[in-house]
């Protein structure tokens, strides 16, 4: 760590929420058909947001973490999901280097 308490260089870390045994990271999934080959192509991405102050010491972005009560809205899509875009993780996380 440097004098600001930030990790320097690449460092593998484990991040978890002591208040929950499982937490959800928002992502997007899509399937398309390649028009030239007819092959089904799947794609997935994890949604990221600006980190909170604590996670900002580790990286310039963070996974978009959803509390359990917001997962149905995310999975349902539409306006409910759009309202969750950009939700930042709270400070209830712990980190250890691995």
Helices and strands as residue ranges (DSSP letters): E 13-16, E 24-25, E 27-33, E 40-46, E 48-49, G 55-57, E 62-63, E 65-66, H 68-76, H 78-82, E 94-97
